[in-house]
Amino acid sequence: MSQAEQPAETTPAPLTDNVKSCVALLMVTDMERSLAFYVDGLGFKITNRWLPDGHLRWCWMQLGTAALMLQQAMPPTLEKMTANGKLDNGMSLYFQCEDALAIYRRAKDRGVAGREPQVGNFNWEVSLHDPDGYSIHFCSPTDLPEETLLSEIEK
């Protein structure tokens, strides 16, 4: 094979230039209940959706530049999810924010309950559980001492 016939060698782009983000997909047992939590309660916006037969089965949501996907679990998957009585499968999501306390206050005003925010690892941490038991955390940097509770600074 002559050099003209050989394919040109290409240098692949470095992986750091190729990978842009990682987006979690949560299988949910009740899409409407999950949307009430994420959209109505936390303020996520649905930016893409799959509606076979007119029913929402999957969606891509965004809150700021963070994204999350939800998918309605169908019977075989739903049976596996509920077999051991624990739905969350150990999943925790952490969203890094400018102001996690603003998320907490908005969620609380909209009826979404969570534990009192506290400082951990130099961050305010707002911890919630969604309707399927997934741990959802919103964090923002602070210089307050570890384990400071929100109620201690709002006296």
CORDALIN-V443982 format. One record per backbone hydrogen bond with DSSP energy under -0.5 kcal/mol. CO is the residue of the C=O (numbers start at 0). NH is the residue of the N-H. If there is no record, write none. Layout:
# CORDALIN-V443982
((CO;NH) (CO;NH))
This chain:
# CORDALIN-V443982
((1;4) (1;5) (9;11) (13;16) (13;17) (14;17) (14;18) (23;25) (23;68) (24;26) (25;70) (27;72) (29;33) (30;34) (31;35) (32;36) (33;37) (34;38) (34;39) (35;40) (36;41) (37;43) (38;42) (44;61) (47;59) (49;56) (49;57) (50;53) (51;54) (54;56) (56;71) (57;49) (58;69) (59;46) (59;47) (60;67) (61;44) (62;65) (65;62) (66;23) (67;60) (68;25) (69;58) (70;27) (73;76) (73;77) (74;78) (75;79) (76;80) (77;81) (78;82) (81;84) (87;90) (90;134) (92;136) (93;95) (94;138) (98;101) (98;102) (99;103) (100;104) (101;105) (102;106) (103;107) (104;108) (105;109) (106;111) (107;110) (110;112) (116;149) (117;124) (118;146) (119;122) (121;141) (122;119) (123;125) (123;139) (124;117) (124;126) (125;137) (126;114) (127;135) (129;132) (133;129) (133;135) (134;92) (135;127) (136;94) (137;125) (138;96) (139;123) (144;147) (147;118) (148;151) (148;152) (149;152) (149;153))
